[in-house]
């Protein structure tokens, strides 16, 4: 931590204020601070742990490297598997981003509609707005009644056809496009 800190602080010289640089120097480079003590303890424990575990793991690591050297197919398979996992993660990230943007767009659209409705009511006034709503609902009800009448008449025609057991025309059935097949089947 000692080697790179002075380089980093020199690089930050023109960016950060002098008070911040002095604070960083006092807390990062002072050997009496808690951060430096923790760093020294961590380095010491890591070095001791590597000294203890290196005789145990060195043969295992050597065998693994030799197996990889003898069988490059495993390395290729590992790279292919890693690339596959990377692609799946990328696709998942794109999917999450698209879902977030879509959700955000629909929320913004919803709030825009609410604000447009409020602006419409504000501009027209409550009485004219209620009158417009009543006219719109009556037109919509008239359209729904027309659609219901058409649907019922078509349903009655279909019901009459099915009860008669045939097509509406008395002649032979032809395909819906009005074309009939030729005699040889093509």
C-alpha positions, 0 to 999 in steps of 0.5 A: 500500500506504501508504493502506489499511494504516493503515485496516486496522491501525486496524480490527484494533486491538481484534482482534489483540494489541498485539505482532502490531499492532506487528509488522505496523506494523514490516513493512508501514508501514516504508519500509525493509522488503523488502515496501515495496521490492518494492511500490514496484518493482512499481508503478514497473514497472507504470506504465512498462509501461502508459506504453509499451504504452498507445499500442499497445493504445489503438487496438485497445481503442477498435476493440474497444469500438466493435465491441461498441457497434455489435453488441450481439448479440456482447455478449449471446452473450458473456453467454449463453456466460458464464452457460452456463460458470458453470452448467456449473461450478456443476453440476460443483461440485455433482457433486464435492460429492455424490461426496465426501459419498457417499464419506465416508458409505460410508466412515463406514458401513464403519468403523461396521460394522467397529466394530459387528462388533468390539463384537459379538465383544467382547460375545459372546466368540470362541467364541459368535461363531464358533458364530453365524457357523457357524449363519449360514453353514449357514442361508445354504447351506441357502437357497442350496441351495433357490434352486438347486433351484428354479432347476434345476426351472424350467430343466428345465421350460423346457428341456422346453417348448423341446424340445417346441416349444410352450407348456405348454398344448395350446390357442392362445397367450394373452398373459401376463395371460390376456387375449385380443384382441377380434376387431376387434384392439382 
